[in-house]
């Protein structure tokens, strides 16, 4: 995670749900730790009290849970669960755990600051590639691509940061095209204030690319402020995404 704080693959940061909508917020303290147990509250729904009782179709059959698909890094490519591919950033980047909330995604990590606090914490750059989560509404229009990118960005930053993190001014949106497929890119700078860490911000980049079948591929990058050259590397790799249908 660019600027992701952790040991090993690096723990990342998380951001509040409004960060990609509000681009000018006051800077606040940033927690360096992961929020491992984050859940949405569910509103109870009462069962019907009158009318025909609910029928059981097959009492002996246990409902099966749909397993979340996972992508993986194979050689020089991140391979999503739908078999679409994105080249890795470079051979210096290692395999990592997908933490941005993408569907069927794989991820890679590059350490930028190793043991910056003297206690084993590391901070680095992170890139994930996968599919748009099925719960995200999506339409293949400029407005639909932008809306999906914003929602993915909110989820990704929330997973990588904490709820008190803030964005710097100047969040950017632009339409992109990847091998003839329309897409949308977001670039936002997240304020970083971590003791003993020589970073003041990280750049989070989101690209949503239409696949032409009603679904979309997504790449998320989190690049430490001190390593801006990786931003254009990420854009180059996004331009080389291959859609396999």
N, C-alpha and C positions, 0 to 999 in steps of 0.2 A: 504494500500500500504505500503509494508514494507517501512519504512521511509517515507510514504506518508504524506505530510503536508496538514492539513485541519481542519475544525471544524466538529463535528458530526462524519460522516463516514470517514472524513479526506480527504482533497484534496491531490492529488498526484503530481508526478513530470513528466517531459517529457524529452526525449533525442533525439538527432539528428539522422537522418536516416542512418548514417554510423557507429553507435556505435558498432554494433555486428560484423562488418567486420574489423574495425581497433581496435586492442586491446591495443594499447599503444599510448594514446593521452595526451597532457598536460592538467592538471586540470584547470578548469575555474569556475567562480561563478555559483551557482545553485539557480534558482528562486524557492521560496517555494510555489508559487501560481500556480493554474491550468491555462492552456490556454484553455478557454472555447470555443472560436470561431476560430477553425482551419479548413481551407478548402483548397482543392486542386484546382489549377487554371485549367480551362477547355478551350481547344482550340476551337474557333468557327469553325463550318463546314458549308460551303456554300451549299444551296439547288441546285439541278440540274436546269439548265437554259434552257435546250432543251430536246426534246424527249417527251414521253407520260406523262401527268400530273399524280401525285400520286393519287391513288384511295382511297376513304374512304369506309371502309368495312361496318361500321354501324354508321352513323352520330349521332344517338340517344344514343349510348352506350358510357359512360364515362370510360376512362381507370382507372383501379383499381391499386392502389399502393400495392406492396407486403410488408406487414408489417414485420419488423425485429422481429424474434422470441426471446423470453427471457427465460432464465432458472430461477430457484428459489431454495431457501434453504427450505427443508422440513425435519424437525426433525434433524437427525444427518447426512444428506446427501445434497450435492449440486446436483440438478437434472437439467441436460441440457435439451434443448428443444427437443432433440431427445430421451429423457428418459434415456440416459446413466447417471450413477451416480458416484460421488466421495465423500468419507466421508469428513466431515468437520474436521478442524485441531484439535479442542477440543471444549468443551462447553463454554469456555471463549470467543470464537470468535463469533461476532454477524453478522447478515445479513448486506450486503452492496450493493452498486450500481456497476454494471459491468462497468469498465472504460478502459479495455485493448483492446477493438476492437474485441473480440471473438464473434462468432455467436451463438445465443441461449444460453448464459452463465448466470450463477449466481455467486455471490461473497460473501466473508466474510472478516471481518476486526477485528484486535486486536490492541487496543491502547497501545503503548509502552511509549510515553511521552505525558502526558496530560497537556495542557496549558503551554507548554515549554517557550513561549514568554511573558507570563503574559497577553496576549490579546485573549486567547481562542483557539489558534491554537494547534492541536494535531498531533502527528507523530506515525505511527504504522506499523503493518504488514498486508499484503493484499494477498488474494488468489482468483483466478477466475477459473472456469471450464466451458467449453462449447465445441463448434465445430470450426474446421478450417473455417475461412470465405470463402464463395464460390468464391470470386475473387482471392484467393491465389492459384496459380497453384500447383497441387499435383500429385505425382506419388509414389506408394508403392515400393520404392527402397531405399537403404541406402542413396544415394545421394538426392533422392526426399524428404525423411523425413528431412534430414539436411537442405535442401533449404527452406522447409516450416517452420521449426522451426526458422530459421534465419529471415524470413520475418515476422512471428508472433512476434518474439522478437523485431524487429525494430518498428513495429506498437505499441506494448504494451508499450515499454519504451518511445516512442514518446508521447503516451497518458498520461503516468504517470509522466513524467519529462518535462523539457523545452529543446529547441534546443541547448542550450549551455552546457548541462551536458556532462560529459566525463566518460569513463570507465577506471578502473585501469587495469594494466597488468594482464594477466593470464586468459582470457576468456576460458572456458572449454567446449568441445563437447564430447559426448559419446553416443553410441548406447545403447538402453534399450529394455527390453521386459516386457510387462504387460499382464499377463495371456495368454501367447502364441502369443500376438500381438506385432509386431516390433514397435519400436519408436525411438525417438532421444531427448536427453536432452542437454540444454545449461545452463551454469552458468556464470554470469557476475557480476562484482562488479562496482557499479556506485558511483562516487565521490559525496560526500555530503558536502556542505558548506553553512549552514543556520545559521544566527546569533542566538545565545542563545540555539542552539540545540546541545546536546551532542552526535552527530553521525558524523563519518567521511566518512562512505560509507553505501550503502545498497546492498544486494545481490538479483539480479533478476534471477529467475529460470524458464525455459520454458520446457515443455514436450509435444511432439506431438506423438500421439499413433494411429497407423493405425486400422481402424475398420473392414477391410476385405471386404468392399463394395465400395471402391473407395473414401471414406471419412475418416476423422480423427478427433479424440478428442484432445483437448488441455487444459493444465492447466498452469497457470502463477502464480508464487508467487513472492512477493517482501518483503524481510525479512531484518529488520534493522540490521546493523552490530553488534550491542550490544546484539542481541538475536540469535546467530548462531544455537542453539539447534533446532529451528523451521525448519531448512533446512532438517534435517533427518526426522522430522515429516512429512513434505511435501512429501518427497520421499516415505515414507511408505504409505501415503494416495494415491499417484499416483499409487503405486503397487496394490491398492485395487479398482481401477476404474473398474466398471462393464459396459460392452457393451451389450445393449439390442437391438436385431434386430428381 
